Amino acid sequence: MIEKIEELLVEVNSFNTTSKEEIENFRIKYNGKKGVLNDFYETLKEVPNDQKKEFGQKVNSLKQAVAIKLEDLKNASASSIIVEKDDLTKPAFPLELGSRHPINLVKNRIIEIFKSIGFAVADGPEIEDDWHNFTALNLPEYHPARDMQDTFFIEQNPDILLRTHTSSVQIRYMEENQPPIRILSPGRVFRNEAVSSRSHCIFHQIEGLYIDENVSFADLKQTIQFFTTELFGKSKIRMRPSYFPFTEPSAEIDVYWGLNSETDYRITKGTGWLEIMGCGMVDPAVLKNVNIDPEKYSGYAFGMGIERIVMLLYQMSDIRMFFENDIRTLEQFKTL
């Protein structure tokens, strides 16, 4: 057996080629799953104890020789490639520049704004269970507020569904992390709604969550104030009382868009104010569901639809344009 290894050592050291196919065959012969080296390692179990040391050393020598030879062959093969110079007399062809999707452009900008004040990004599954999507968010079974979100359920398992908001990511994060928590959760969500120019069954949300000691509604307002100024260049906002099952108190945020053009009159319905998001203080029941002490900690949450923001910023009139993969739409964002 040792004589066979020595013969193979001679064969390995004398082997030479620049053919990629021959190099690959050489590698498979020695290092493949059914190669020579694996066969020797299997045979080691049957070698008498007094010969195992010498046999093992010879096999390792062969292994090292194969590794060195493969490296030398690859280097020789690479150096043998002839690099053809470009023919500068050939006519040039225009290079097509790609472009980012407008949803990604706005999403990344929103993330940058909140990252500058300490928020991190958290991600979670799009296929969720009832607990993370509803029950843990203060929406127990048969709660009437569930009707606010028309849901796609998986027929084989009524407890599994396509998430209706990215708040489920916040629940998952709070289950695994203790305060202080300051996260953003962007992503696709799904609701069983009719597709039209203003709504779609698939859309994107970005939600924020901040949990710590002594967090107040004033902290929430200042955060939203900073965000609207950075994104829209408009600092005048108002907060209207609203209802969300997982926050108490809850509010809708309007930004003063102005009435400087006919478009402004149209999108704000002549008021100058434009709703951009919902927010509120995290309900203590939600904190209890994820084992965070509501007596010690408090927090706020907010959420917005990215498509709505994109349509405002780029004056796009039809939400379906985001999902039709029409290259003419994307080409308008090549320089952004």
N, C-alpha and C positions, 0 to 999 in steps of 0.2 A: 504493500500500500504506500509506504514512504517512497519507494522507487517511482511509483506512478506520479506522486506529487512532484518529485524532482524533475521528471520528464515534462510535466505541465509547466513548471517554472521556466525551463529552457524554452518551451513553446511560447509562453507569454512574453518573455524578454526578447525573443527574436521576431515577434509579430510586428508588422508595420504596414500601414495603409493610410490613405487620405480619403477613402470612400466612406461617406456617412453611413451607407447601408452595411458595409463590412464592419465598421466600428460598432454599430448597433448590434449586429449578430455576435460580435466578440463579447459585448457587454452581457447579452442574454445568455450566452454559453456559460459564462462564469458567475455572473451576479443575478441571473434570473431566478424565479421561484423554483424552477426545476433545474437550476444550473449546477455546475460542478461544485462550487463552494458549499451550497446547501446540502448536496449529497454527502460531502465529506463530514459536515457537522452532524448529519443523521447517523453516519457510520461511526462517529466517535463513541456512541453508546456501546458499540459492540467490540471496541478495541480493548485488549487486556489492560488491566490497571498499570502494569509496569511499563507499558508502551504509550499510555495516554499523553504524558507530558511531551514526549518527543513528537508524537503525531500532531498534537494541538499546535505546537510551535511551527511545524512545517506548514500546516493549514493556514496559520496566521501569516506566515511569510508569503504564501501564495496569494492571500487576500490583499496584502500590501502591494505586492508586485502588480496585481491586476489593477488596483486603484491608481498607482503611479502610471502604468501603461495607458489607461483610459484617459487620464489627464493630458499626457503627452500627445496621444492621438487626436484629441479634440483641439488642442492648440495648433498642431500641425495642419489639421483640416481647415481651421479658421484662417490661418495665414496663407493657405493655398488658394483662397477665393480671390478671384480677380475682380477688382472694383472698377466698374465701367464709369468713365467720366461723363458728366452731362454734356449733351450736344447743345451748345449755346445758340446754334443756328436754327434749332427747332422752334416752331411757333408756340407762343405761350397759350395756356388754357386758363380761363378764369377759375379761381379757387372759390368754391361755395363756402361761405361762412355760416356756421350754425348759429343758433340763438337759443336763449333760455326761454322756457315757458313763462308767460306773465304771472301765473300763480306762484311759480318758484321765485321769481324776482321779488314779488311782494312778500312772500313768506320769509325769504332770507333777510329782507330789510327789517321786518318786524322782529325776527329773532335777534338781529344785531342790536336793535334798540333796547330790547329787554336784557340782553347779555351785558350791556354796558352798565346796568344797575344790579348785576349779580344773579340773574336768572340763568339756570342751566336747562338743557333740552332733555326731555324724557320721552321714551317711545313705548308702544304697547301693541298688542295684537288687534287686527281689524275684526276678527271673528271672536266674539266675547261670550261670556256666560251671564246669566240673569243677575247674579250677585254683583259683579263689578259694574255692569251697565245700568242697573236699576236699584236693586235692594239696598246696597251699601250707600247709595246716594239719596237715601231717605225716600225711595219710591218702592215700597213693598208691593207685593202682589195685590191686584185689584185697586191700587191707588188710582184715583181718577186722573191725576196728572200724567199718567203713562200715555193717555190719549193725545197728549201734546206732541208725542213723537211716534209717528206711524212707522212701525218696525218691521224689518225683514227677519222672520224667524226661520230657523232650519227645521224643515218638516219632520225629519227623523228624530229630532230632539228639541222639544219646545223650550228648553232652558238655554239653548245655544242660538245666537243671533248675530247679525252684522251690527257692529256698534253704531249707536245713533248720535254719539258725541265722544269727544276725546277726554271727557271727565273720567272715563273708566281707567285711563292711564294714571290719573292722579290717585285713584283708589289703590291701584297696584303699587304705586310708588310709596304711598303712606303706609301700606301694610309692611313694607320692607325697610322703611327708614323712619327715624325719629326726628322731630324738629330740632333745629330750624330747617325748614323746607322752602325752597324758592325755585320753582320749575315752570317751564313751558311745555305744552304737549301738542305739537302740530300733527295733522294727519287727515286722512280721508275718513268720512263718515257716510252713513247710508240711511235714507229714510224713504218709505214707500209713498212717494209723492208724485203727482202728475208732472211730467216734464213740460216746461214752457219757457218763454224768454226770461222769466224772472225766478224760476225754481227748477231744481233738478233732483233726481233720486240719489245722485252721488255729488258730494261737494266736500270742501276742505274747511276745517276749523283750526284755530289755534287758541288754546286755553292756558291761562296762567293760574298759579296757586302759590300763596305765601302763608306759611304757618310758623308762628314763633310766639314768644311771650309778649303780651301787651300790644298786639297788633290791633289797630283801630280802623274805623271807617275813613278817618282823615288820611291814614296811610294809603288806603285804596284810592281816594280821590287824587292825591298828589301823584301817585303812579300813573293813573289814567291821564292826568293833566300833562305829565312829562311825555307820555307816549303820543298823544294827539298833536302836541307841538312839534315833536321830532318827525312824525310821519306826514302829517298834513300841512304843517306850518301854521296851524290854527290852534290857538290856546284857549278859546272860549268854549266851555262845555257846560252842560247841565245834566243833572241826574234826576230821573223821574222814578217814583216808586213803582215797583213791578213785583212779579212773583216767580220764583224758581224754587223747586222742592228742596234743593240742596244748599240754598243760602237764605239767611234771615238776619237782617233785612236784605231785600234785593232791589236792584235798580237797573233801569235802562240808561245808556249813555248816549246823549246827542252832542254833536259838535256843530258849532255855528259855521255853516258853509258859506253863507253870504248870498246876496241877490245881485250879483254884478253882471249876470248875463242871462240870456233866455234859457240856457241849459240849467243854470242855478235855480231858476224858477220852476223848471220842470222836475228836477230830481228832488227838490225840497218841498214840492207842492205849494210853492209860494210863501213858505214860512221862513226860509233861510236856515232851518235846523234840520239835521240829518242824523238818524239813529245809526250807530255803528257797532254797539256791543251790549251785552248784558253782564251784570256783575253783582257782587254782594258779599256779605260776611258768611264764612262757612258755618253751616248749621251745626250746633254742638252734637246732634245725633249722628252726623256723618263722622265726626272725630271719634265718637264712641265706637262706631262700627269698625274702625281701623286701629283701635286700641291706643288712641291718643287722648290724654286727659284734657277734657274741655274746661276744667277748672283752672288749669295751669296755662293752657295754650289757646290762642285764637288765631284767626286768619281770614284772608279774603281770596276770592276766586273771580275770574273774569273770562269771557270767551267771545270770539267773533268769527264770522264766516269770512274766509279769505277771498272767495269770489266776489262778495259784495264790495270789499275794499278795492279789489282790482278794477271792478266796473266803475267805481267812483274815480279812482286815480287816472285811469286811461279812457274814461268816457265811453265804455263799451256797453252796448244796449241789450245784448242777448247772451245769457249765461251758457247757452248751448255751444257757443263758439269755443269754449274752453275744452270741449270733449270731442269735437268733430275732426281733429287732426288735419285741419285745413292749413296747408303750408303758407297760404297767403296771410293768414292771421299771424303766424309765428314770425314771418319775414319782417313784420312791422317792428319787431323787438330786437333786431340784429345789433343795433348800436347801444342797447341798454345794458 
